[in-house]
Amino acid sequence: MKLIRTEEAVGHVLCHDITQIIKGVTKDAVFRKGHVVREEDIPVLMSVGKDHLYVWEKDDSMLHENEAAEILCALCKDENMERSEVKEGKIELTALCNGLLKVNREALFCINSFGRMMIAARHGNFPVKKGEKLAGTRIIPLVIEKEAMEQARDQALRVSGGRSILRLLPFGHKKAGVITTGNEVFYGRIQDTFTPVIEEKLKEYGGEMADHIVCGDDHEPLRKPS
């Protein structure tokens, strides 16, 4: 790392948190370690007494955590997912629709076994709802070798056959016919409380109950409920 004048810090990466203290209002980090300094940040940094900053000496062979997170995100995201803005080296993926989440476990294991990088994902083969978080991607250190990220990406793509590590399969609109059995329901001795449960379950997965009939235990002709 090196010490530079704050006015010359645009585009550089902070080596440590910068704390802002306003009595009765805030006492917290206004910029976190790893933040890439922008032009609009300069007045804020100067206001907290930072005339000079310690920044990372980055070269073309290294990637900042935000850049590395973009690579991991691209390996995971499909068209039915929405990504967050990169924040402190982390990107989150969220479902854009209700569907079934599929996870290529082998490719996920490949990335997470590399060291210094990780993809934290929900279990595959489970239904998810629109707006639910599916995964988060980041590297562990602040910077990482570009070669290491390229190697991890190439291996993961080879294992996955070029497909994204995560896939969200939208639920299609399906129609279902429901047959309720039992003399107690057929003859109206008790109220049918189970069929409404089935109907709600169908709706949860994007389906609808198109028809419903009731039959008794003695194989009487089927009839629709009154």
FIGULUM-733624 format. One record per residue: residue number from 1; residue in one letter; z, x, y of N, C-alpha, C in turn. Coordinates in Angstrom, 2 decimals. Each point is the difference from the previous one (the first is absolute). Example, Ala and Ser with C-alpha at 12.3 -4.5 7.8 and 13.67 -1.06 7.14 Angstrom:
<pts>
    nr   rest        nZ        nX        nY       caZ       caX       caY        cZ        cX        cY
     1      A      7.80     13.19     -5.69      0.00     -0.89      1.19      0.00      0.90      1.20
     2      S     -0.72     -0.35      1.05      0.06      0.82      1.19      0.73     -0.77      1.09
</pts>
This chain:
<pts>
    nr   rest        nZ        nX        nY       caZ       caX       caY        cZ        cX        cY
     1      M      0.00      0.83     -1.18      0.00     -0.83      1.18      0.00      0.88      1.25
     2      K     -0.32     -0.61      1.13     -0.04      0.75      1.24      0.50     -0.86      1.15
     3      L      0.42      0.65      1.07      0.50     -0.68      1.19     -1.11     -0.04      1.05
     4      I     -0.30     -1.21      0.49     -1.05     -0.14      1.02      0.51     -0.88      1.13
     5      R     -0.70      0.04      1.13      0.33     -0.86      1.12     -0.34     -1.45     -0.36
     6      T      0.85     -0.92      0.40     -0.19     -1.41     -0.34     -1.33     -0.53      0.51
     7      E     -0.40      0.42      1.22     -1.28     -0.47      0.57     -1.19      0.42     -0.86
     8      E      0.18      0.99     -0.87     -1.09      0.49     -0.83      0.12     -0.45     -1.45
     9      A      0.87     -0.98     -0.24      0.34     -0.37     -1.39     -0.86     -1.10     -0.59
    10      V     -0.90     -0.58      0.78     -0.82     -1.11     -0.52     -0.79      0.46     -1.23
    11      G      0.12     -0.79     -1.08     -0.69      0.32     -1.25      0.82      0.84     -0.95
    12      H      1.14      0.51      0.47      0.85      0.82     -0.87      1.03     -0.87     -0.72
    13      V      0.57      0.57     -1.08      0.93     -0.73     -0.86      1.42      0.48      0.25
    14      L      0.91     -0.93      0.30      1.38      0.35      0.27      0.71      0.51     -1.25
    15      C      0.84      1.02      0.17      0.75      0.57     -1.11      1.36     -0.65     -0.19
    16      H      0.42     -0.82      0.94      1.34     -0.59     -0.09      0.03     -1.32      0.77
    17      D      1.04     -0.79     -0.27      0.17     -1.26      0.72      0.33      0.28      1.47
    18      I     -0.44     -0.89      0.87      0.34      0.05      1.43      0.85     -1.22      0.31
    19      T      1.25      0.24      0.42      0.93     -1.10      0.25      0.00     -0.41      1.46
    20      Q      0.02     -1.30      0.22      0.10     -0.56      1.35      1.33     -0.74      0.11
    21      I      0.77      0.32      1.06      1.29     -0.66      0.22     -0.03     -0.71      1.35
    22      I      0.12     -1.31     -0.05      0.13     -0.81      1.22      1.29     -0.77     -0.16
    23      K      1.00      0.32      0.81      1.33     -0.56     -0.15     -0.04     -1.53     -0.03
    24      G      0.61     -0.53     -1.04      0.09     -1.44     -0.15     -1.28     -0.66     -0.50
    25      V     -1.05      0.79     -0.21     -1.28     -0.56     -0.43     -0.43      0.57     -1.35
    26      T     -0.11      1.32     -0.09     -0.49      0.60     -1.23      0.50      1.42     -0.17
    27      K      0.15      0.39     -1.24      0.27      1.39     -0.37     -0.67      0.20     -1.35
    28      D     -1.27      0.35      0.04     -0.79      0.07     -1.22     -1.17      0.95      0.21
    29      A     -0.67      0.31     -1.10     -1.16      0.87      0.08     -1.16     -0.76      0.65
    30      V     -0.48      0.50      1.13     -1.15     -0.63      0.64     -1.29      0.47     -0.66
    31      F      0.03      1.20     -0.58     -1.12      0.52     -0.80      0.58      0.67     -1.23
    32      R     -0.60     -0.25     -1.15      0.46      0.58     -1.25     -0.75      1.30     -0.31
    33      K      0.66      0.81     -0.82     -0.66      1.20     -0.51     -1.32     -0.39     -0.66
    34      G     -1.05      0.74      0.33     -1.32     -0.32     -0.55     -0.87     -0.82      0.93
    35      H      0.58     -0.50      1.09     -0.77     -0.79      0.96     -1.07      0.88      0.66
    36      V     -1.20     -0.54      0.12     -1.08      0.70      0.70      0.06     -0.39      1.46
    37      V      0.20      0.96      0.87      0.22     -0.27      1.42     -1.29     -0.53      0.64
    38      R      0.16     -1.10      0.78     -1.10     -0.60      0.74      0.20      0.22      1.50
    39      E     -1.06     -0.25      0.74      0.07      0.20      1.45      1.09     -0.85      0.62
    40      E      0.13     -1.27     -0.47      0.99     -0.90      0.58      1.44      0.37     -0.37
    41      D      0.17      0.91     -0.98      1.34      0.43     -0.40      0.59      1.04      0.95
    42      I     -0.85      0.68      0.75      0.47      1.12      0.81      1.08     -0.42      1.00
    43      P     -0.20     -1.10      0.80      1.06     -0.40      0.95      1.32     -0.32     -0.69
    44      V     -0.06     -0.61     -1.19      1.22     -0.35     -0.73      0.72      1.27     -0.44
    45      L     -0.75      0.95     -0.52      0.60      1.27     -0.44      0.63      0.74      1.17
    46      M     -0.68     -0.01      1.13      0.54      0.67      1.19      1.28     -0.70      0.48
    47      S      0.04     -1.34     -0.15      1.15     -0.76      0.49      1.26      0.27     -0.82
    48      V     -0.16      0.47     -1.24      1.17      0.32     -0.83      0.28      1.51      0.02
    49      G     -0.59      0.69      0.98      0.32      1.40      0.22     -0.76      0.99     -0.85
    50      K     -1.13     -0.43     -0.58     -0.76      0.89     -0.86     -1.17      0.62      0.77
    51      D      0.29      1.13      0.66     -1.07      0.72      0.69     -0.81      0.83     -0.98
    52      H      0.61      0.30     -1.16     -0.67      0.76     -1.05      0.27     -0.69     -1.34
    53      L     -0.92      0.16     -0.94      0.13     -0.64     -1.31     -0.32      1.00     -1.11
    54      Y      0.72     -0.15     -1.12     -0.37      0.74     -1.20     -1.00     -0.85     -0.79
    55      V     -1.16      0.58     -0.28     -1.06     -0.73     -0.71     -0.48      0.84     -1.18
    56      W     -0.61     -0.72     -0.96     -0.55      0.69     -1.17     -1.28      0.73      0.37
    57      E     -0.17      1.16     -0.61     -1.25      0.75      0.18     -0.93     -0.39     -1.15
    58      K     -0.78     -1.00      0.23     -0.89     -0.54     -1.04     -1.35      0.70      0.03
    59      D     -0.58      0.21     -1.20     -1.34      0.57     -0.05     -0.89     -0.91     -0.84
    60      D     -1.26      0.36     -0.14     -0.98     -0.86     -0.67      0.26     -0.15     -1.49
    61      S      0.87      0.82     -0.57      0.27     -0.10     -1.43      1.16     -0.95     -0.31
    62      M      0.64     -0.53      1.04      1.16     -0.87     -0.18     -0.27     -1.40      0.56
    63      L      0.69     -0.98     -0.58     -0.09     -1.39      0.47      1.38     -0.46      0.44
    64      H      0.04     -0.73      1.10      1.24     -0.64      0.45      0.30     -1.17     -0.94
    65      E      1.27     -0.40     -0.07      0.39     -1.08     -0.91     -0.76     -1.29      0.25
    66      N     -0.36     -0.28      1.26     -0.76     -1.21      0.29     -1.40      0.06     -0.58
    67      E     -0.62      1.18      0.07     -1.34      0.17     -0.56      0.03     -0.10     -1.52
    68      A      1.03      0.59     -0.61      0.13     -0.06     -1.46      0.25     -1.43     -0.48
    69      A      0.79     -0.76      0.77      0.27     -1.39     -0.37     -1.28     -0.83      0.01
    70      E     -0.92      0.32      0.90     -1.29     -0.71      0.05     -0.78      0.21     -1.30
    71      I      0.06      1.19     -0.54     -0.71      0.30     -1.26      0.60     -0.81     -1.14
    72      L      1.33     -0.03     -0.09      0.66     -0.76     -1.06     -0.26     -1.50      0.15
    73      C      0.00     -0.48      1.24     -0.27     -1.42      0.26     -1.40     -0.37     -0.47
    74      A     -0.97      0.84      0.30     -1.40     -0.27     -0.39     -0.15     -0.05     -1.52
    75      L      0.84      0.73     -0.72     -0.06     -0.02     -1.46      0.54     -1.31     -0.58
    76      C      0.83     -0.70      0.78      0.69     -1.20     -0.51     -0.61     -1.31      0.47
    77      K     -0.52     -0.04      1.20     -0.34     -1.26      0.66     -1.29     -0.60     -0.54
    78      D      0.01     -1.34     -0.21     -1.25     -0.72     -0.26     -0.21     -1.06      1.08
    79      E     -1.06     -0.79     -0.13     -0.39     -0.92      1.07      0.97     -1.15      0.20
    80      N      0.91     -0.22     -0.95      0.96     -1.09      0.12      1.38      0.47      0.48
    81      M      0.01      1.19      0.57      1.25      0.57      0.52     -0.15      0.38      1.46
    82      E      1.11     -0.09      0.72      0.04      0.40      1.40      0.94      1.19      0.13
    83      R     -0.41      0.98      0.76      0.84      1.19      0.19      0.73     -0.04      1.33
    84      S      1.13      0.65      0.03      0.76      0.11      1.24     -0.50      1.21      0.78
    85      E      0.44      0.11      1.24     -0.23      1.22      0.74      0.86      1.10     -0.62
    86      V     -0.48      1.22      0.07      0.78      1.11     -0.54      1.20      0.24      0.90
    87      K      1.18      0.10     -0.61      1.23      0.20      0.76      0.87      1.00     -0.74
    88      E      0.27      1.12      0.68      0.81      1.07     -0.57     -0.53      0.39     -1.38
    89      G     -1.32      0.08     -0.10     -0.63      0.45     -1.23     -0.08     -1.02     -1.10
    90      K      0.26     -1.27      0.30     -0.01     -1.04     -1.03     -0.96     -1.12      0.37
    91      I     -0.73     -0.48     -1.01     -0.88     -1.16      0.15      0.37     -1.01     -1.08
    92      E      0.13     -1.26      0.38      0.32     -1.06     -0.95     -1.20     -0.91     -0.20
    93      L     -0.14     -0.51     -1.22     -1.07     -0.94     -0.33      0.60     -1.37     -0.27
    94      T     -0.65     -1.03      0.56      0.48     -1.38     -0.11     -1.11     -0.89     -0.55
    95      A      0.38     -0.99     -0.78     -0.96     -0.93     -0.60     -0.62     -0.91      1.05
    96      L     -1.31     -0.14     -0.03     -0.71     -0.91      0.90     -0.19     -1.38     -0.62
    97      C      0.35     -0.15     -1.29     -0.17     -1.29     -0.68      0.96     -0.07     -1.17
    98      N      0.14     -1.18     -0.56      0.74     -0.14     -1.25     -0.87      0.52     -1.13
    99      G      0.61      0.72     -0.92     -0.81      0.53     -1.08      0.82      0.77     -1.02
   100      L     -0.71      0.66     -0.90      0.61      0.80     -1.06     -0.19      1.47      0.35
   101      L      1.10      0.73      0.07     -0.07      1.42      0.32     -0.25      0.81     -1.26
   102      K     -1.01      0.84      0.06     -0.32      0.90     -1.10      0.24      1.43      0.47
   103      V      0.65      0.79     -0.82      0.31      1.38      0.34     -0.55      0.92     -1.08
   104      N     -0.80      0.98      0.40     -0.46      1.02     -0.93      1.14      1.01     -0.16
   105      R      0.78     -0.18     -1.05      1.21      0.80     -0.17     -0.31      1.48     -0.20
   106      E     -1.08      0.27     -0.69     -0.35      1.39     -0.26     -0.33      0.73      1.29
   107      A     -0.77     -0.66      0.87     -0.36      0.63      1.28      1.23      0.10      0.90
   108      L      0.86     -1.02     -0.02      1.24      0.04      0.79      0.89      1.14     -0.47
   109      F      0.12      0.16     -1.31      0.81      1.09     -0.56     -0.59      1.36      0.38
   110      C     -1.32      0.07      0.03     -0.68      1.24      0.38      0.43      0.44      1.40
   111      I     -0.03     -0.93      0.96      0.37      0.33      1.38      1.48      0.37      0.08
   112      N      0.86     -0.82     -0.59      1.44      0.21      0.13      0.50      1.21     -0.77
   113      S     -0.84      0.53     -0.91      0.38      1.20     -0.75     -0.42      1.28      0.71
   114      F     -0.75     -0.14      1.06     -0.52      1.17      0.70      1.10      0.75      0.75
   115      G      1.02     -0.72      0.43      1.04      0.61      0.81     -0.37     -0.04      1.48
   116      R      1.01     -0.24      0.85     -0.15     -0.03      1.45     -0.81     -1.17      0.51
   117      M     -0.34     -0.94     -0.84     -0.71     -1.21      0.43      0.41     -1.15     -0.90
   118      M     -0.07     -1.23      0.53      0.42     -1.13     -0.83     -0.66     -1.30      0.43
   119      I     -0.19     -0.86     -0.98     -0.40     -1.39      0.22      1.04     -0.86     -0.69
   120      A      0.74     -0.77      0.78      0.99     -0.93     -0.56     -0.64     -1.38     -0.05
   121      A     -0.18     -0.54     -1.20     -0.71     -1.27     -0.16      0.81     -0.99     -0.83
   122      R     -0.29     -1.28      0.19      0.59     -1.04     -0.84     -0.59      0.10     -1.40
   123      H      0.69     -0.62     -0.95     -0.52     -0.05     -1.37     -1.30     -0.79     -0.04
   124      G     -0.92      0.46     -0.83     -1.25     -0.70     -0.17      0.13     -1.18     -0.95
   125      N     -1.05     -0.83     -0.05     -0.06     -1.18     -0.86      1.04     -1.05      0.36
   126      F      0.37     -0.04      1.29      0.90     -1.02      0.51     -0.68     -0.71      1.17
   127      P      0.28     -1.30      0.17     -0.58     -0.72      1.14      0.69      0.41      1.29
   128      V     -0.77      0.04      1.07      0.54      0.28      1.33     -0.52     -1.06      0.97
   129      K      0.72     -0.18      1.09     -0.39     -0.98      1.00     -0.50      0.68      1.25
   130      K     -0.82     -0.70      0.74     -0.53      0.52      1.26      1.15      0.44      0.90
   131      G     -0.13      1.20      0.56      1.02      0.51      0.90      1.04      0.88     -0.65
   132      E      0.02      0.03     -1.34      0.98      0.84     -0.69     -0.46      1.46     -0.01
   133      K      0.96      0.91      0.09     -0.31      1.43     -0.03     -0.31      0.42     -1.43
   134      L     -1.03      0.82     -0.14     -0.44      0.44     -1.31      0.32      1.46     -0.27
   135      A     -0.10      0.84      1.02      0.19      1.44     -0.23      0.24      0.72      1.31
   136      G      0.51      1.21     -0.11      0.15      0.90      1.14     -0.47      1.38     -0.41
   137      T     -0.65      0.71      0.91     -0.54      1.33     -0.32      0.50      1.02      1.01
   138      R      0.33      1.19     -0.49      0.39      1.07      0.91      0.07      1.32     -0.75
   139      I      0.05      1.09      0.76      0.31      1.30     -0.59      1.45      0.32      0.36
   140      I      0.61      0.91     -0.74      1.42      0.31      0.21      0.20      0.98      1.16
   141      P     -0.74      1.12      0.08      0.17      0.91      1.14     -0.74     -0.51      1.24
   142      L      0.20      0.69      1.10     -0.66     -0.38      1.24     -1.47      0.37     -0.02
   143      V     -0.31      1.11     -0.64     -1.40      0.45     -0.12     -0.26      0.42     -1.43
   144      I     -1.26     -0.04     -0.41     -0.38      0.35     -1.36     -1.38      0.63      0.00
   145      E     -0.27      0.82     -0.99     -1.30      0.65     -0.07     -1.11     -1.03     -0.23
   146      K     -1.07      0.15      0.75     -1.15     -0.89     -0.16     -0.55      0.09     -1.42
   147      E      0.01      1.19     -0.56     -0.51      0.22     -1.36      0.80     -0.79     -1.02
   148      A      1.32     -0.08      0.18      0.85     -0.75     -0.93     -0.32     -1.49      0.04
   149      M     -0.24     -0.54      1.19     -0.33     -1.42      0.13     -1.37     -0.29     -0.60
   150      E     -0.95      0.89      0.21     -1.34     -0.20     -0.56      0.03      0.05     -1.52
   151      Q      0.81      0.90     -0.54      0.12      0.11     -1.45      0.63     -1.26     -0.59
   152      A      1.06     -0.50      0.65      0.65     -1.22     -0.47     -0.95     -1.19      0.07
   153      R     -0.73     -0.12      1.09     -0.95     -1.10      0.16     -1.08      0.05     -1.07
   154      D     -0.56      1.18     -0.24     -1.07      0.13     -0.98      0.48     -0.36     -1.40
   155      Q      1.20      0.44     -0.35      0.51     -0.30     -1.34      0.29     -1.49     -0.16
   156      A      0.56     -0.61      1.04      0.31     -1.43     -0.08     -1.27     -0.83     -0.12
   157      L     -1.04      0.37      0.75     -1.27     -0.73     -0.08     -0.66      0.19     -1.36
   158      R      0.17      1.17     -0.56     -0.58      0.25     -1.33      0.71     -0.85     -1.05
   159      V      1.31     -0.08      0.11      0.78     -0.79     -0.96     -0.30     -1.49      0.15
   160      S     -0.16     -0.47      1.24     -0.21     -1.44      0.26     -1.46     -0.41     -0.10
   161      G     -0.88      0.96     -0.24     -1.42     -0.33     -0.06     -0.58     -0.35      1.36
   162      G      0.61      0.54      1.05     -0.51     -0.26      1.34      0.50     -1.29      0.63
   163      R      0.84     -0.73     -0.70      0.52     -1.26      0.54      1.35      0.24      0.66
   164      S      0.42     -0.94      0.83      1.29      0.14      0.68      1.13     -0.10     -1.02
   165      I      1.08      0.71      0.29      1.14      0.01     -0.91      0.63     -1.39     -0.10
   166      L      0.01     -0.72      1.11      0.52     -1.37      0.02     -1.14     -0.97      0.22
   167      R      0.03     -1.14     -0.69     -0.97     -1.06      0.23      0.74     -1.33      0.04
   168      L     -0.41     -0.84      0.94      0.59     -1.33      0.12     -1.08     -1.02     -0.33
   169      L      0.17     -0.70     -1.12     -0.98     -0.98     -0.46      0.42     -1.38      0.49
   170      P     -0.75     -0.61      0.92      0.40     -1.30      0.57      0.01     -1.09     -1.07
   171      F      0.93     -0.92      0.13      0.02     -1.15     -0.89     -1.14     -0.94      0.37
   172      G     -0.76     -0.44     -1.01     -1.04     -0.99      0.24      0.58     -1.40     -0.07
   173      H     -0.74     -0.98      0.53      0.46     -1.38     -0.03     -0.34     -0.59     -1.37
   174      K      1.02     -0.30     -0.79     -0.19     -0.54     -1.34      0.55     -1.42     -0.09
   175      K     -0.65     -0.81     -0.84      0.49     -1.36     -0.26      0.55     -0.06     -1.42
   176      A      1.06     -0.80     -0.18      0.64     -0.10     -1.31      0.28     -1.45     -0.33
   177      G     -0.11     -0.32     -1.30      0.41     -1.30     -0.51      1.34      0.16     -0.71
   178      V      0.92     -0.90      0.23      1.35      0.10     -0.57      0.26     -1.19     -0.91
   179      I      0.46      0.27     -1.21      0.38     -1.04     -0.96      1.51      0.06     -0.19
   180      T      0.68     -1.09      0.32      1.44     -0.10     -0.20      0.26     -0.81     -1.26
   181      T      0.82      0.56     -0.91      0.26     -0.67     -1.27      1.46     -0.42     -0.10
   182      G      0.24     -0.95     -0.90      1.38     -0.44     -0.25      0.16     -1.48      0.23
   183      N      0.58     -0.71     -1.00      0.21     -1.44      0.12      0.88     -0.37      1.19
   184      E      0.97      0.89      0.30      0.94     -0.32      1.07     -0.70     -0.12      1.34
   185      V     -1.07      0.80      0.16     -0.78     -0.09      1.24     -1.08     -1.08     -0.15
   186      F     -0.63     -0.05     -1.19     -1.11     -0.92     -0.23      0.44     -1.46      0.21
   187      Y      1.21     -0.31     -0.45      0.48     -1.38      0.13      0.85     -0.21      1.25
   188      G      0.09      0.99      0.84      0.71     -0.13      1.25      1.51     -0.03     -0.11
   189      R      0.54      0.58     -1.08      1.45      0.01     -0.17      0.68      0.97      0.96
   190      I     -0.69      1.08      0.27      0.51      0.98      0.98     -1.11      0.34      0.98
   191      Q      0.41      0.56      1.10     -0.98      0.41      1.01     -0.57      1.37     -0.39
   192      D     -1.30      0.15      0.14     -0.66      1.28     -0.27      0.27      0.95      1.18
   193      T      0.88      0.97     -0.23      0.32      0.96      1.08     -0.64      1.36     -0.24
   194      F     -0.63      0.18     -1.17     -0.56      1.32     -0.30     -1.44      0.15      0.51
   195      T     -0.76     -1.09     -0.06     -1.39      0.09      0.47     -0.10      0.43      1.46
   196      P      0.87     -0.49      0.91     -0.05      0.50      1.37      0.25      1.51      0.11
   197      V      0.81      0.54     -0.92      0.24      1.45     -0.01     -1.30      0.73     -0.34
   198      I     -0.72     -0.51     -1.00     -1.28      0.60     -0.38     -0.98     -0.06      1.16
   199      E     -0.01     -1.13      0.68     -0.92     -0.16      1.13      0.30      1.01      1.10
   200      E      1.28      0.23      0.28      0.38      0.98      1.03     -0.38      1.41     -0.43
   201      K      0.16      0.31     -1.28     -0.37      1.32     -0.50     -1.50      0.23      0.14
   202      L     -0.78     -1.03     -0.26     -1.45      0.11      0.15     -0.37      0.29      1.45
   203      K      0.65     -0.69      0.93     -0.27      0.21      1.42      0.35      1.42      0.42
   204      E      1.07      0.53     -0.58      0.44      1.35      0.34     -1.08      1.03     -0.30
   205      Y     -0.81     -0.26     -1.00     -1.06      0.93     -0.38     -1.39     -0.49      0.41
   206      G     -0.04     -0.90      0.97     -1.26     -0.45      0.54     -0.71     -1.06     -0.80
   207      G      0.69     -0.64     -0.94     -0.63     -1.03     -0.83      0.45     -1.39      0.41
   208      E     -0.59     -0.99     -0.64      0.38     -1.39      0.26     -0.02     -0.79     -1.30
   209      M      0.83     -1.02     -0.08      0.01     -0.87     -1.17     -1.04     -1.09      0.21
   210      A     -1.13      0.14     -0.68     -1.11     -0.93      0.20      0.22     -1.32     -0.73
   211      D      0.73      0.04     -1.12      0.23     -1.23     -0.75      1.29      0.13     -0.78
   212      H      0.63     -1.14     -0.30      1.27     -0.01     -0.71      0.07     -1.22     -0.89
   213      I      0.26      0.19     -1.28      0.16     -1.12     -0.92      1.28      0.19     -0.80
   214      V      0.50     -1.12     -0.57      1.24      0.00     -0.77     -0.28     -0.56     -1.38
   215      C      0.58      0.59     -1.03     -0.13     -0.56     -1.35      1.35      0.02     -0.69
   216      G      0.17     -0.90     -0.97      1.26     -0.08     -0.74      0.00      0.91     -1.21
   217      D      1.09     -0.09     -0.75      0.15      0.86     -1.16     -0.76     -0.51     -1.22
   218      D     -0.40     -1.27      0.02     -0.65     -0.57     -1.18     -1.52     -0.08      0.13
   219      H     -0.54      0.85      0.87     -1.45      0.13      0.15     -0.66     -1.27      0.48
   220      E      0.72     -0.79      0.77     -0.62     -1.14      0.63     -1.10      0.49      0.94
   221      P     -0.96     -0.85      0.27     -1.08      0.40      0.93      0.59      0.49      1.34
   222      L     -0.60      1.03      0.51      0.47      0.54      1.25     -0.19     -1.00      1.14
   223      R      0.92      0.01      0.93     -0.16     -0.82      1.18      0.45      0.78      1.21
   224      K     -0.57     -0.34      1.14      0.47      0.60      1.24      1.31     -0.64      0.41
   225      P      0.89      0.76      0.59      1.27     -0.59      0.45     -0.25     -1.02      1.10
   226      S      0.82     -1.04      0.02     -0.16     -1.03      1.03      0.55      0.51      1.32
</pts>
